[in-house]
Amino acid sequence: MKFIIDNWMLFSIAIASGFLLLLPIIQSGMTTGISTSEAVLMMNREKAVVIDLSEPAEFAQGHPVGAVNLSLNDLGSSLNKLVTDKSRPLIFFCQNGGVSAKGVAQAQKLGFTKVHLIGGGLKSWREANLPLQKA
């Protein structure tokens, strides 16, 4: 204990560096998204609705084929009009996955049961060389 008190700066640097080394592992464990191949299977087999929460300008530059662009702010009212069957799979997209996580939470609060997001967002879609549609 005396060592920790006498060398508190050294001890705090060791704790901080250990945390920073473990941060990528912790973040990857928290990712709840599905892979792009799982998304394609869901789109083809279960007729999943693909919802892109990107800004309209980003959506126009490229989005998954058949995706619908919705605003996160208007998601509650728009989603209920777009999808009437709450058991139909929903796949949320955005540029990197951060906004779509908020969309997933909102959709679950609205009672949708099969709600997913693409891990890594549109970036992972592009890396998988999957088709994009420009509008």
N, CA and C atoms as a LAMMPS dump frame, in Angstrom:
ITEM: TIMESTEP
0
ITEM: NUMBER OF ATOMS
405
ITEM: BOX BOUNDS ff ff ff
-5.0000000000000000e+02 5.0000000000000000e+02
-5.0000000000000000e+02 5.0000000000000000e+02
-5.0000000000000000e+02 5.0000000000000000e+02
ITEM: ATOMS id mol type element x y z
1 1 1 N 0.817 -1.179 0
2 1 2 C 0 0 0
3 1 3 C 0.87 1.256 0
4 2 1 N 1.984 1.209 0.746
5 2 2 C 2.883 2.351 0.794
6 2 3 C 3.47 2.619 -0.591
7 3 1 N 3.75 1.543 -1.35
8 3 2 C 4.278 1.698 -2.707
9 3 3 C 3.292 2.466 -3.588
10 4 1 N 2.014 2.131 -3.486
11 4 2 C 0.995 2.799 -4.303
12 4 3 C 0.891 4.272 -3.928
13 5 1 N 0.924 4.566 -2.639
14 5 2 C 0.825 5.955 -2.186
15 5 3 C 2.06 6.745 -2.619
16 6 1 N 3.225 6.161 -2.462
17 6 2 C 4.455 6.856 -2.827
18 6 3 C 4.597 7.038 -4.34
19 7 1 N 4.055 6.121 -5.096
20 7 2 C 4.201 6.164 -6.559
21 7 3 C 2.835 6.239 -7.24
22 8 1 N 1.982 7.124 -6.777
23 8 2 C 0.619 7.202 -7.282
24 8 3 C 0.576 7.57 -8.762
25 9 1 N 1.502 8.401 -9.217
26 9 2 C 1.499 8.774 -10.637
27 9 3 C 1.869 7.57 -11.505
28 10 1 N 2.881 6.84 -11.109
29 10 2 C 3.289 5.654 -11.848
30 10 3 C 2.161 4.616 -11.867
31 11 1 N 1.512 4.451 -10.72
32 11 2 C 0.417 3.494 -10.614
33 11 3 C -0.762 3.911 -11.498
34 12 1 N -1.108 5.197 -11.517
35 12 2 C -2.239 5.66 -12.335
36 12 3 C -1.918 5.539 -13.823
37 13 1 N -0.674 5.758 -14.224
38 13 2 C -0.278 5.582 -15.624
39 13 3 C -0.388 4.11 -16.018
40 14 1 N 0.009 3.221 -15.127
41 14 2 C -0.093 1.783 -15.41
42 14 3 C -1.549 1.355 -15.567
43 15 1 N -2.422 1.855 -14.712
44 15 2 C -3.852 1.516 -14.797
45 15 3 C -4.444 2.076 -16.093
46 16 1 N -4.127 3.326 -16.416
47 16 2 C -4.667 3.952 -17.631
48 16 3 C -4.191 3.233 -18.885
49 17 1 N -2.926 2.868 -18.946
50 17 2 C -2.418 2.183 -20.136
51 17 3 C -3.023 0.789 -20.263
52 18 1 N -3.238 0.121 -19.151
53 18 2 C -3.904 -1.183 -19.192
54 18 3 C -5.322 -1.07 -19.71
55 19 1 N -6.02 -0.042 -19.272
56 19 2 C -7.382 0.191 -19.756
57 19 3 C -7.388 0.475 -21.255
58 20 1 N -6.469 1.303 -21.717
59 20 2 C -6.414 1.633 -23.139
60 20 3 C -6.044 0.421 -23.997
61 21 1 N -5.25 -0.488 -23.447
62 21 2 C -4.934 -1.715 -24.179
63 21 3 C -6.145 -2.632 -24.288
64 22 1 N -6.992 -2.641 -23.284
65 22 2 C -8.171 -3.503 -23.279
66 22 3 C -9.39 -2.871 -23.955
67 23 1 N -9.356 -1.581 -24.226
68 23 2 C -10.501 -0.879 -24.797
69 23 3 C -10.994 -1.484 -26.119
70 24 1 N -10.136 -1.808 -27.085
71 24 2 C -10.642 -2.415 -28.327
72 24 3 C -11.353 -3.75 -28.094
73 25 1 N -10.875 -4.524 -27.157
74 25 2 C -11.504 -5.808 -26.846
75 25 3 C -12.883 -5.577 -26.225
76 26 1 N -12.975 -4.607 -25.347
77 26 2 C -14.244 -4.29 -24.702
78 26 3 C -15.244 -3.785 -25.732
79 27 1 N -14.801 -2.898 -26.632
80 27 2 C -15.693 -2.348 -27.645
81 27 3 C -16.169 -3.415 -28.616
82 28 1 N -15.32 -4.324 -29.014
83 28 2 C -15.744 -5.36 -29.952
84 28 3 C -16.728 -6.314 -29.292
85 29 1 N -16.632 -6.504 -28.013
86 29 2 C -17.582 -7.343 -27.302
87 29 3 C -18.948 -6.697 -27.177
88 30 1 N -19.01 -5.373 -27.227
89 30 2 C -20.266 -4.658 -27.116
90 30 3 C -20.98 -4.533 -28.451
91 31 1 N -20.328 -4.821 -29.538
92 31 2 C -20.949 -4.7 -30.843
93 31 3 C -22.038 -5.748 -30.975
94 32 1 N -23.25 -5.291 -31.224
95 32 2 C -24.372 -6.213 -31.34
96 32 3 C -24.849 -6.329 -32.778
97 33 1 N -24.103 -5.787 -33.696
98 33 2 C -24.535 -5.787 -35.083
99 33 3 C -24.373 -7.142 -35.748
100 34 1 N -25.092 -7.293 -36.843
101 34 2 C -24.969 -8.5 -37.644
102 34 3 C -23.966 -8.238 -38.761
103 35 1 N -23.456 -9.295 -39.347
104 35 2 C -22.499 -9.149 -40.438
105 35 3 C -23.242 -8.794 -41.723
106 36 1 N -22.498 -8.357 -42.702
107 36 2 C -23.108 -8.012 -43.988
108 36 3 C -23.701 -9.245 -44.658
109 37 1 N -23.058 -10.392 -44.522
110 37 2 C -23.609 -11.608 -45.138
111 37 3 C -24.918 -12.019 -44.465
112 38 1 N -25.004 -11.856 -43.147
113 38 2 C -26.259 -12.146 -42.45
114 38 3 C -27.358 -11.187 -42.91
115 39 1 N -26.985 -9.93 -43.128
116 39 2 C -27.959 -8.938 -43.587
117 39 3 C -28.49 -9.286 -44.974
118 40 1 N -27.601 -9.692 -45.866
119 40 2 C -28.028 -10.058 -47.225
120 40 3 C -28.967 -11.26 -47.176
121 41 1 N -28.647 -12.25 -46.36
122 41 2 C -29.533 -13.406 -46.221
123 41 3 C -30.907 -12.987 -45.693
124 42 1 N -30.917 -12.112 -44.717
125 42 2 C -32.17 -11.649 -44.148
126 42 3 C -32.979 -10.848 -45.167
127 43 1 N -32.277 -10.049 -45.971
128 43 2 C -32.95 -9.258 -47.001
129 43 3 C -33.58 -10.176 -48.052
130 44 1 N -32.884 -11.222 -48.435
131 44 2 C -33.368 -12.11 -49.488
132 44 3 C -34.395 -13.126 -48.991
133 45 1 N -34.18 -13.701 -47.84
134 45 2 C -35.042 -14.779 -47.362
135 45 3 C -36.24 -14.297 -46.558
136 46 1 N -36.019 -13.268 -45.75
137 46 2 C -37.086 -12.819 -44.86
138 46 3 C -37.681 -11.48 -45.264
139 47 1 N -37.249 -10.955 -46.39
140 47 2 C -37.738 -9.66 -46.892
141 47 3 C -37.596 -8.563 -45.831
142 48 1 N -36.416 -8.498 -45.252
143 48 2 C -36.142 -7.488 -44.223
144 48 3 C -36.206 -6.089 -44.829
145 49 1 N -36.673 -5.157 -44.05
146 49 2 C -36.729 -3.758 -44.459
147 49 3 C -35.409 -3.115 -44.065
148 50 1 N -34.754 -2.508 -45.035
149 50 2 C -33.464 -1.868 -44.792
150 50 3 C -33.693 -0.371 -44.614
151 51 1 N -33.265 0.149 -43.484
152 51 2 C -33.483 1.553 -43.151
153 51 3 C -32.134 2.219 -42.953
154 52 1 N -31.887 3.245 -43.755
155 52 2 C -30.637 3.996 -43.674
156 52 3 C -30.913 5.287 -42.928
157 53 1 N -30.231 5.495 -41.825
158 53 2 C -30.421 6.68 -40.994
159 53 3 C -29.396 7.775 -41.291
160 54 1 N -28.727 7.668 -42.424
161 54 2 C -27.739 8.682 -42.812
162 54 3 C -28.449 9.979 -43.179
163 55 1 N -27.687 11.047 -43.229
164 55 2 C -28.207 12.322 -43.698
165 55 3 C -28.582 12.177 -45.173
166 56 1 N -29.554 12.946 -45.667
167 56 2 C -29.973 12.811 -47.07
168 56 3 C -28.833 12.953 -48.079
169 57 1 N -27.876 13.834 -47.821
170 57 2 C -26.74 14.004 -48.745
171 57 3 C -25.867 12.753 -48.766
172 58 1 N -25.65 12.149 -47.6
173 58 2 C -24.87 10.908 -47.524
174 58 3 C -25.626 9.758 -48.178
175 59 1 N -26.938 9.721 -47.976
176 59 2 C -27.771 8.685 -48.574
177 59 3 C -27.699 8.759 -50.102
178 60 1 N -27.697 9.959 -50.639
179 60 2 C -27.644 10.15 -52.092
180 60 3 C -26.317 9.677 -52.685
181 61 1 N -25.25 9.7 -51.901
182 61 2 C -23.939 9.275 -52.394
183 61 3 C -23.836 7.764 -52.53
184 62 1 N -24.666 7.03 -51.828
185 62 2 C -24.659 5.577 -51.937
186 62 3 C -25.279 4.915 -50.727
187 63 1 N -26.132 3.933 -50.992
188 63 2 C -26.813 3.195 -49.931
189 63 3 C -27.123 1.792 -50.432
190 64 1 N -27.381 0.855 -49.537
191 64 2 C -27.739 -0.498 -49.978
192 64 3 C -28.98 -0.46 -50.875
193 65 1 N -29.015 -1.33 -51.841
194 65 2 C -30.122 -1.365 -52.795
195 65 3 C -31.425 -1.631 -52.049
196 66 1 N -32.407 -0.784 -52.286
197 66 2 C -33.717 -0.931 -51.666
198 66 3 C -33.85 -0.284 -50.307
199 67 1 N -32.809 0.357 -49.826
200 67 2 C -32.871 0.987 -48.503
201 67 3 C -33.768 2.217 -48.533
202 68 1 N -34.393 2.477 -47.4
203 68 2 C -35.252 3.637 -47.222
204 68 3 C -34.526 4.597 -46.287
205 69 1 N -34.483 5.866 -46.669
206 69 2 C -33.82 6.867 -45.844
207 69 3 C -34.82 7.499 -44.89
208 70 1 N -34.565 7.365 -43.598
209 70 2 C -35.399 7.975 -42.57
210 70 3 C -34.529 8.796 -41.635
211 71 1 N -35.137 9.796 -41.05
212 71 2 C -34.45 10.627 -40.063
213 71 3 C -34.612 10.003 -38.683
214 72 1 N -33.574 10.041 -37.9
215 72 2 C -33.64 9.5 -36.543
216 72 3 C -34.68 10.241 -35.72
217 73 1 N -34.815 11.551 -35.941
218 73 2 C -35.777 12.352 -35.182
219 73 3 C -37.222 11.967 -35.484
220 74 1 N -37.501 11.573 -36.731
221 74 2 C -38.859 11.229 -37.145
222 74 3 C -39.087 9.727 -37.201
223 75 1 N -38.188 8.957 -36.645
224 75 2 C -38.247 7.509 -36.79
225 75 3 C -39.531 6.914 -36.219
226 76 1 N -39.972 7.396 -35.087
227 76 2 C -41.165 6.846 -34.45
228 76 3 C -42.379 6.875 -35.348
229 77 1 N -42.685 8.025 -35.895
230 77 2 C -43.88 8.138 -36.74
231 77 3 C -43.651 7.516 -38.117
232 78 1 N -42.486 7.669 -38.672
233 78 2 C -42.207 7.142 -40.016
234 78 3 C -42.165 5.626 -40.035
235 79 1 N -41.602 5.025 -39.017
236 79 2 C -41.423 3.579 -38.992
237 79 3 C -42.763 2.851 -38.881
238 80 1 N -43.655 3.383 -38.079
239 80 2 C -44.972 2.756 -37.949
240 80 3 C -45.76 2.815 -39.252
241 81 1 N -45.557 3.86 -40.049
242 81 2 C -46.227 3.969 -41.346
243 81 3 C -45.585 3.047 -42.379
244 82 1 N -44.263 2.917 -42.32
245 82 2 C -43.517 2.128 -43.305
246 82 3 C -43.709 0.632 -43.105
247 83 1 N -43.65 0.183 -41.862
248 83 2 C -43.719 -1.243 -41.555
249 83 3 C -44.88 -1.48 -40.59
250 84 1 N -45.9 -2.184 -41.061
251 84 2 C -47.054 -2.443 -40.193
252 84 3 C -46.903 -3.731 -39.398
253 85 1 N -46.129 -4.683 -39.919
254 85 2 C -45.911 -5.962 -39.242
255 85 3 C -44.698 -5.826 -38.317
256 86 1 N -44.943 -5.809 -37.025
257 86 2 C -43.858 -5.584 -36.057
258 86 3 C -42.933 -6.777 -35.902
259 87 1 N -43.264 -7.907 -36.518
260 87 2 C -42.377 -9.069 -36.469
261 87 3 C -41.498 -9.166 -37.724
262 88 1 N -41.673 -8.261 -38.657
263 88 2 C -40.845 -8.246 -39.864
264 88 3 C -39.449 -7.735 -39.508
265 89 1 N -38.407 -8.378 -40.012
266 89 2 C -37.042 -7.949 -39.675
267 89 3 C -36.719 -6.544 -40.197
268 90 1 N -36.055 -5.782 -39.37
269 90 2 C -35.572 -4.453 -39.739
270 90 3 C -34.055 -4.458 -39.638
271 91 1 N -33.398 -3.866 -40.631
272 91 2 C -31.942 -3.738 -40.606
273 91 3 C -31.612 -2.263 -40.721
274 92 1 N -30.956 -1.745 -39.713
275 92 2 C -30.605 -0.327 -39.693
276 92 3 C -29.168 -0.118 -40.155
277 93 1 N -28.986 0.943 -40.925
278 93 2 C -27.68 1.355 -41.437
279 93 3 C -27.434 2.802 -41.076
280 94 1 N -26.2 3.175 -41.009
281 94 2 C -25.758 4.566 -41.034
282 94 3 C -24.32 4.513 -41.535
283 95 1 N -23.607 5.576 -41.462
284 95 2 C -22.255 5.594 -42.019
285 95 3 C -21.304 4.667 -41.274
286 96 1 N -21.352 4.687 -39.928
287 96 2 C -20.396 3.857 -39.181
288 96 3 C -21.018 2.994 -38.087
289 97 1 N -22.324 3.064 -37.892
290 97 2 C -22.998 2.212 -36.917
291 97 3 C -23.451 2.914 -35.655
292 98 1 N -22.998 4.128 -35.409
293 98 2 C -23.359 4.822 -34.172
294 98 3 C -24.8 5.286 -34.131
295 99 1 N -25.274 5.899 -35.199
296 99 2 C -26.648 6.403 -35.253
297 99 3 C -27.639 5.248 -35.333
298 100 1 N -27.256 4.202 -36.059
299 100 2 C -28.181 3.071 -36.209
300 100 3 C -28.427 2.367 -34.877
301 101 1 N -27.489 2.419 -33.954
302 101 2 C -27.701 1.835 -32.631
303 101 3 C -28.832 2.556 -31.908
304 102 1 N -28.92 3.864 -32.078
305 102 2 C -30.016 4.635 -31.488
306 102 3 C -31.333 4.282 -32.175
307 103 1 N -31.277 4.053 -33.477
308 103 2 C -32.47 3.652 -34.219
309 103 3 C -32.992 2.303 -33.768
310 104 1 N -32.077 1.372 -33.511
311 104 2 C -32.46 0.045 -33.02
312 104 3 C -33.189 0.176 -31.679
313 105 1 N -32.663 0.996 -30.794
314 105 2 C -33.282 1.184 -29.479
315 105 3 C -34.688 1.775 -29.618
316 106 1 N -34.846 2.744 -30.513
317 106 2 C -36.165 3.349 -30.717
318 106 3 C -37.151 2.347 -31.292
319 107 1 N -36.7 1.554 -32.264
320 107 2 C -37.584 0.56 -32.884
321 107 3 C -38.018 -0.49 -31.865
322 108 1 N -37.122 -0.881 -30.993
323 108 2 C -37.476 -1.854 -29.962
324 108 3 C -38.493 -1.27 -28.983
325 109 1 N -38.361 0.007 -28.673
326 109 2 C -39.34 0.662 -27.798
327 109 3 C -40.712 0.721 -28.46
328 110 1 N -40.736 0.788 -29.792
329 110 2 C -41.999 0.826 -30.528
330 110 3 C -42.642 -0.551 -30.662
331 111 1 N -41.927 -1.593 -30.238
332 111 2 C -42.493 -2.928 -30.247
333 111 3 C -42.034 -3.83 -31.376
334 112 1 N -41.085 -3.391 -32.179
335 112 2 C -40.554 -4.236 -33.244
336 112 3 C -39.645 -5.29 -32.601
337 113 1 N -39.805 -6.541 -33.038
338 113 2 C -39.116 -7.629 -32.36
339 113 3 C -37.829 -8.08 -33.028
340 114 1 N -37.73 -7.96 -34.336
341 114 2 C -36.53 -8.408 -35.067
342 114 3 C -35.797 -7.192 -35.612
343 115 1 N -35.025 -6.562 -34.756
344 115 2 C -34.343 -5.325 -35.119
345 115 3 C -32.84 -5.552 -35.066
346 116 1 N -32.153 -5.192 -36.146
347 116 2 C -30.717 -5.428 -36.239
348 116 3 C -30.024 -4.191 -36.807
349 117 1 N -28.732 -4.15 -36.611
350 117 2 C -27.912 -3.138 -37.271
351 117 3 C -26.699 -3.827 -37.866
352 118 1 N -26.157 -3.204 -38.865
353 118 2 C -24.96 -3.734 -39.514
354 118 3 C -23.749 -3.275 -38.709
355 119 1 N -22.993 -4.215 -38.202
356 119 2 C -21.769 -3.882 -37.481
357 119 3 C -20.798 -3.174 -38.411
358 120 1 N -20.444 -1.957 -38.085
359 120 2 C -19.54 -1.179 -38.924
360 120 3 C -20.241 -0.299 -39.931
361 121 1 N -21.558 -0.411 -40.034
362 121 2 C -22.339 0.456 -40.903
363 121 3 C -22.014 0.307 -42.381
364 122 1 N -22.193 1.393 -43.086
365 122 2 C -21.988 1.403 -44.534
366 122 3 C -20.533 1.132 -44.897
367 123 1 N -19.642 1.457 -43.998
368 123 2 C -18.22 1.189 -44.235
369 123 3 C -17.987 -0.314 -44.431
370 124 1 N -18.585 -1.132 -43.579
371 124 2 C -18.408 -2.581 -43.725
372 124 3 C -19.129 -3.1 -44.968
373 125 1 N -20.227 -2.468 -45.348
374 125 2 C -20.947 -2.841 -46.572
375 125 3 C -20.047 -2.619 -47.783
376 126 1 N -19.378 -1.472 -47.804
377 126 2 C -18.46 -1.16 -48.918
378 126 3 C -17.264 -2.114 -48.923
379 127 1 N -16.73 -2.414 -47.744
380 127 2 C -15.574 -3.308 -47.653
381 127 3 C -15.914 -4.721 -48.139
382 128 1 N -17.179 -5.11 -48.017
383 128 2 C -17.611 -6.42 -48.483
384 128 3 C -17.935 -6.413 -49.978
385 129 1 N -17.743 -5.267 -50.631
386 129 2 C -18.011 -5.083 -52.062
387 129 3 C -19.449 -5.446 -52.437
388 130 1 N -20.381 -5.055 -51.589
389 130 2 C -21.784 -5.284 -51.868
390 130 3 C -22.335 -4.102 -52.656
391 131 1 N -23.392 -4.318 -53.431
392 131 2 C -23.884 -3.255 -54.323
393 131 3 C -24.465 -2.063 -53.584
394 132 1 N -24.2 -0.904 -54.15
395 132 2 C -24.732 0.349 -53.644
396 132 3 C -25.579 0.993 -54.731
397 133 1 N -26.618 1.683 -54.289
398 133 2 C -27.506 2.398 -55.19
399 133 3 C -27.329 3.881 -54.897
400 134 1 N -27.252 4.671 -55.93
401 134 2 C -27.127 6.125 -55.753
402 134 3 C -28.435 6.771 -56.173
403 135 1 N -28.827 7.778 -55.396
404 135 2 C -30.077 8.461 -55.716
405 135 3 C -29.848 9.947 -55.841
